[in-house]
Structures are given as C-alpha cells and as structure tokens.
C-alpha cells in the first residue's frame, strides 16, 4: 500500500475514534498555532485536575481563526477546590506568572472585556 494512502487512512481512523487533540498536536504543518496575550486570567482546579476553560481579561487576540491558540498569560490565578463541585468550596488559590497554555478556541464579551478560552489541555 502506498505510504500516502496509509497516512491518510491513519488520519481518518484517528478522527473516527475521537483523537483530535493528539492528531492536532502531532501535525505541525497542518495546524497553525497562533499567539495571543492576556494580562490576567483565572482557572478552576478541581479534585480531578484543572478545568479546560480559562477566563481572561486584557487579551490581545489575533484576528484570524485558527485551530489552536497559544495564549501567553502574565498572571494566572488558579482556584483549587476541595472536590469536583463548586459546593465543595475553595481550598486555596495560587498565582502563577508568565504561563503559556494552548487552547482550541475562545468566546469574548465586548461589554465586560472577558475572554473565555476553551479546550485548554492541562499543562
């Protein structure tokens, strides 16, 4: 079987089983990673790990749409919860400086200036 056909068949199989994130990070030529910068952000950390969403303010966002965004954050505040729900309460908060995360996309609210980054795998 031709190597190109094998490669295309492998990509199709990966998409079928829902392996989009590993495929996207393994294909440097096919997926452009575009940079964004945010001054401050908050992320919830649950008993099972960090949330895949980050709420940020003071962001400079590229005008083009891409599959993955590299987000440089000056100050990231992580709220560590005691369990896996808001009702369990906050155990502690930590502040991390100069953190870079990758996210799949974002939504923004021009009225509040907030940008909600989503699909951010744990660092």
Backbone bond lengths (Angstrom), bond angles and torsions (degrees), N, CA, C in turn:
res aa  C-N    CA-C-N  psi(-1)  N-CA   C-N-CA  omega(-1)  CA-C   N-CA-C  phi
1 X - - - 1.443 - - 1.528 107.55 -
2 X 1.316 116.90 140.08 1.450 123.62 -180.00 1.534 109.77 -61.76
3 X 1.343 117.44 143.02 1.465 122.04 -177.94 1.525 111.17 -62.60
4 X 1.327 117.79 -37.48 1.460 120.82 178.94 1.522 110.74 -65.04
5 X 1.323 117.11 -41.82 1.460 120.94 178.48 1.526 109.89 -63.83
6 X 1.335 116.93 -42.12 1.474 120.43 177.76 1.529 109.98 -60.93
7 X 1.341 116.04 -42.82 1.459 120.86 -178.88 1.536 110.29 -62.68
8 X 1.327 116.79 -47.03 1.460 120.93 179.34 1.525 111.48 -64.37
9 X 1.318 116.94 -39.45 1.456 120.55 177.16 1.529 110.40 -62.89
10 X 1.327 117.26 -40.82 1.469 121.80 178.82 1.512 111.89 -64.16
11 X 1.331 116.73 -40.99 1.465 120.40 178.35 1.528 109.80 -64.78
12 X 1.319 116.46 -44.07 1.470 119.86 178.65 1.515 111.94 -60.37
13 X 1.325 116.73 -41.18 1.463 120.43 179.09 1.525 110.80 -65.59
14 X 1.328 116.43 -40.48 1.465 120.00 -179.60 1.522 111.12 -63.63
15 X 1.321 117.06 -40.99 1.459 120.40 178.70 1.519 110.10 -66.85
16 X 1.300 117.01 -39.59 1.459 121.29 -179.72 1.513 112.12 -60.45
17 X 1.311 118.38 -39.21 1.464 120.28 -178.31 1.522 112.38 -88.61
18 X 1.316 117.38 5.76 1.454 120.62 174.53 1.503 114.52 81.49
19 X 1.290 118.63 28.44 1.464 122.07 -178.73 1.521 110.33 -97.59
20 X 1.319 117.36 49.88 1.458 120.27 -176.45 1.525 113.14 -69.44
21 X 1.312 118.50 -41.29 1.462 119.89 -177.50 1.520 112.76 -64.17
22 X 1.341 119.60 -48.97 1.457 117.90 177.67 1.528 112.23 -64.19
23 X 1.306 117.65 -35.17 1.457 120.74 178.94 1.514 110.11 -65.83
24 X 1.342 117.08 -42.57 1.461 120.53 -178.66 1.522 111.56 -65.65
25 X 1.313 117.12 -38.72 1.458 118.88 -179.07 1.522 111.70 -77.31
26 X 1.333 118.52 -17.53 1.456 121.35 -178.69 1.524 112.51 -94.23
27 X 1.315 118.47 -4.24 1.459 121.01 -177.20 1.522 110.22 -115.36
28 X 1.333 118.34 79.79 1.453 120.31 -173.30 1.524 114.19 -63.34
29 X 1.310 119.34 -34.73 1.459 120.53 -177.89 1.523 111.45 -77.86
30 X 1.320 118.25 -27.23 1.453 121.27 -174.23 1.527 112.71 -86.64
31 X 1.323 118.73 -20.63 1.457 121.23 -174.67 1.524 109.13 -125.32
32 X 1.310 115.02 118.38 1.459 119.28 178.64 1.522 109.18 -85.93
33 X 1.317 117.42 131.71 1.452 122.77 175.79 1.519 106.69 -103.57
34 X 1.323 116.33 116.11 1.442 121.50 -175.81 1.516 109.42 -108.02
35 X 1.318 116.70 140.82 1.450 121.53 -175.51 1.516 114.14 -86.93
36 X 1.322 114.13 147.43 1.456 123.16 173.18 1.521 106.49 -137.43
37 X 1.321 116.40 160.56 1.462 120.39 -179.82 1.524 108.71 -134.08
38 X 1.352 116.27 134.33 1.460 121.89 176.97 1.521 108.91 -129.28
39 X 1.318 115.82 141.82 1.456 120.87 -179.14 1.527 111.18 -75.69
40 X 1.344 117.41 -45.24 1.465 121.65 -175.73 1.518 109.50 -142.15
41 X 1.324 116.28 144.38 1.469 120.75 179.07 1.514 110.24 -149.39
42 X 1.341 115.27 158.27 1.461 122.78 176.49 1.522 109.00 -126.56
43 X 1.338 115.24 141.43 1.463 121.12 177.34 1.522 108.64 -140.11
44 X 1.329 116.20 134.83 1.458 121.12 176.92 1.519 109.43 -84.54
45 X 1.323 115.70 139.15 1.461 121.82 176.11 1.524 106.78 -120.38
46 X 1.328 115.64 118.05 1.457 122.33 -176.76 1.521 110.04 -96.95
47 X 1.307 116.54 175.35 1.462 121.17 177.59 1.522 111.78 -59.31
48 X 1.344 116.60 -28.83 1.463 120.86 -178.44 1.525 113.00 -95.40
49 X 1.335 118.25 1.94 1.462 120.79 177.82 1.518 111.98 130.52
50 X 1.333 116.97 178.60 1.463 120.64 -176.62 1.522 112.76 -72.65
51 X 1.325 114.75 150.42 1.451 121.42 175.38 1.525 109.03 -65.42
52 X 1.309 116.91 152.26 1.463 120.86 177.25 1.522 111.33 -91.15
53 X 1.341 117.08 11.83 1.459 121.33 174.70 1.521 109.17 -121.49
54 X 1.311 115.54 146.66 1.456 122.89 179.82 1.523 107.03 -134.38
55 X 1.342 117.25 129.37 1.460 121.77 177.18 1.522 107.82 -101.26
56 X 1.332 116.48 124.88 1.461 120.43 -173.63 1.522 111.05 -129.42
57 X 1.318 114.43 161.50 1.468 122.62 176.52 1.527 108.55 -135.04
58 X 1.309 114.76 156.36 1.461 120.04 179.08 1.517 112.23 67.39
59 X 1.326 116.00 44.42 1.463 120.67 -175.57 1.521 111.78 -98.77
60 X 1.316 114.83 139.61 1.451 122.56 167.30 1.511 106.37 -103.20
61 X 1.323 116.30 114.20 1.467 121.28 -173.42 1.519 108.99 -111.52
62 X 1.328 117.43 135.71 1.459 119.65 176.43 1.530 110.99 -63.14
63 X 1.330 116.59 148.60 1.461 120.65 -177.11 1.527 112.31 -79.39
64 X 1.313 118.17 -16.87 1.453 120.31 -179.09 1.522 110.08 -90.87
65 X 1.322 115.59 149.50 1.457 120.29 176.96 1.525 108.99 -90.95
66 X 1.309 116.00 133.44 1.459 121.88 179.22 1.521 109.03 -133.92
67 X 1.305 115.77 169.96 1.455 120.35 -178.99 1.528 111.20 -76.50
68 X 1.320 119.12 -42.17 1.461 123.12 179.58 1.519 108.76 -126.08
69 X 1.341 115.92 143.68 1.447 122.28 176.07 1.524 109.05 -118.93
70 X 1.313 116.86 134.36 1.456 121.88 172.06 1.524 105.46 -95.57
71 X 1.339 116.58 118.21 1.453 121.70 -174.95 1.521 109.26 -111.38
72 X 1.323 115.54 117.56 1.461 120.88 175.84 1.524 107.41 -93.73
73 X 1.341 115.59 124.19 1.467 121.50 -176.06 1.524 108.39 -117.85
74 X 1.343 116.07 126.54 1.462 120.15 178.77 1.525 111.64 -68.35
75 X 1.338 117.36 -49.65 1.465 122.18 -178.92 1.522 109.09 -132.79
76 X 1.334 116.42 118.06 1.463 122.50 178.42 1.524 108.86 -113.57
77 X 1.335 116.08 120.17 1.469 121.87 177.46 1.520 107.35 -100.04
78 X 1.323 115.96 121.95 1.462 121.89 179.70 1.523 108.91 -106.79
79 X 1.338 116.11 120.25 1.479 121.24 176.21 1.515 107.45 -93.04
80 X 1.324 116.87 115.07 1.465 122.71 179.60 1.527 108.62 -92.95
81 X 1.331 116.06 117.12 1.461 121.31 179.44 1.526 109.83 -90.51
82 X 1.322 116.03 155.71 1.468 121.80 -179.42 1.516 112.31 -70.56
83 X 1.312 118.12 -22.90 1.466 122.17 -178.20 1.519 110.47 -146.45
84 X 1.318 115.53 -145.77 1.457 120.54 -177.83 1.526 113.18 -108.75
85 X 1.333 117.28 23.31 1.461 120.09 177.02 1.523 109.36 -145.49
86 X 1.321 115.23 158.59 1.464 120.80 179.03 1.526 110.02 -64.85
87 X 1.331 116.92 -32.59 1.460 121.17 -178.39 1.527 112.85 -63.61
88 X 1.333 117.52 -22.49 1.467 120.28 -179.20 1.523 112.03 -72.78
89 X 1.320 117.68 -14.75 1.458 121.78 175.92 1.523 113.40 86.91
90 X 1.314 114.28 161.10 1.465 121.15 179.96 1.518 109.22 -85.76
91 X 1.313 116.20 128.15 1.456 122.63 178.39 1.529 110.07 -82.25
92 X 1.333 116.58 -47.36 1.465 121.77 -179.34 1.522 108.57 -165.79
93 X 1.316 115.03 166.42 1.465 121.27 174.51 1.517 108.36 -124.61
94 X 1.314 115.87 143.22 1.463 120.77 175.49 1.516 108.03 -126.11
95 X 1.311 115.87 150.52 1.456 122.15 178.18 1.514 108.74 -116.91
96 X 1.331 115.17 128.39 1.460 121.94 -179.85 1.519 107.17 -118.72
97 X 1.319 116.71 136.14 1.459 121.27 -179.98 1.525 110.43 -107.22
98 X 1.325 115.35 147.89 1.468 123.31 176.23 1.527 111.59 54.43
99 X 1.319 117.24 59.49 1.460 122.78 179.62 1.522 108.56 -103.06
100 X 1.309 117.02 139.12 1.458 122.55 174.70 1.525 108.33 -116.25
101 X 1.332 116.24 128.00 1.460 121.66 178.82 1.530 108.59 -126.78
102 X 1.318 116.07 161.70 1.464 121.75 173.84 1.513 107.70 -112.16
103 X 1.325 116.26 137.78 1.459 120.60 179.52 1.522 109.80 -136.13
104 X 1.314 114.57 152.86 1.455 120.76 -177.89 1.527 111.98 -77.73
105 X 1.319 118.05 -33.03 1.457 120.60 -178.97 1.510 111.79 -171.99
106 X 1.335 115.86 -172.15 1.458 120.03 -178.18 1.521 110.28 -153.93
107 X 1.330 114.61 159.73 1.458 122.62 166.92 1.517 105.74 -127.62
108 X 1.317 116.98 148.59 1.456 119.16 -178.81 1.517 110.13 -132.88
109 X 1.327 114.93 152.57 1.452 122.76 178.41 1.522 106.80 -119.99
110 X 1.318 116.42 105.44 1.462 121.00 -176.75 1.526 111.28 -61.88
111 X 1.329 117.63 -30.63 1.463 121.04 -178.83 1.520 113.23 -66.09
112 X 1.329 117.17 -40.41 1.469 120.61 -178.11 1.525 112.50 -100.49
113 X 1.314 117.47 -15.77 1.464 120.78 -177.67 1.517 113.11 79.27
114 X 1.345 116.98 7.63 1.466 120.53 -178.45 1.525 110.01 -85.59
115 X 1.320 114.75 144.04 1.465 121.95 175.00 1.528 106.67 -122.86
116 X 1.329 116.35 123.23 1.461 121.45 177.72 1.514 108.44 -100.66
117 X 1.336 116.32 107.68 1.469 122.53 176.59 1.512 107.38 -84.82
118 X 1.321 118.33 135.30 1.461 121.31 -179.74 1.525 110.12 -128.44
119 X 1.340 114.60 162.17 1.453 120.71 179.64 1.509 112.04 68.77
120 X 1.327 117.25 37.96 1.468 121.73 -179.22 1.522 109.07 -96.17
121 X 1.340 118.10 104.71 1.471 119.53 177.97 1.526 110.46 -62.23
122 X 1.331 117.68 150.81 1.470 120.19 179.23 1.527 110.86 -58.97
123 X 1.318 114.88 143.20 1.467 121.28 179.82 1.510 109.96 -81.63
